[in-house]
Amino acid sequence: MKLMLSLLIPIRTLTSLGLSNSWDANSRTVTIKNTSGDVLTITPESNIAYKNGKRIEMSVPAQSKHGRVLVPIRFVSESMGYQMHYETIRNIIFVISSEHTLNTDVLDPSDLVSARKAAISLPIVADFKTIGFATRRDVTYRFPEGKADMYELMMALRILL
């Protein structure tokens, strides 16, 4: 049996994806809109949502906690036309627009700082089974001197006896 986990995020964080949202206190619904005109309506504590008026079932309902609406990031991002990638190596979720392409022409190889930031911000895709670790708070990156096209991901491993 495969365990499926859902990550709930505050609705306001969706603005970083270019999504707008509004709260209707009377109907207790949140409305999310993308730049393409799609409209997603979600009611906290319900696993039913509506995209452009069409009913969709969510595997996990949105929640209202401490005055904030939390929504399942995979459901919302994929419903609004984004792709989601969970990278198990660093425990990072990448939400990517279908129109996004990496423009390598704007990367200046002589600007190591920006090139290194770009390298770290890309998902690591492994074609092998990775070893899972519980937390990644002890992750560091090391770039070889004068290079921006490669880096080492280092994790401190603690063994408790």
Secondary structure, 3 states (H helix, E strand, C coil): CCCCCCCEEEHHHHHHHCCEEEEECCCCEEEEECCCCCEEEECCCCCEEEECCEEEECCCCCEEECCEEEEEHHHHHHHCCEEEEEECCCCEEEEEECCCCCCHHHCCCCCHHHHHHHHHHCCCCCCCCCCCCCCCCCEEEECCCCCCCCCEEEECCCCCC
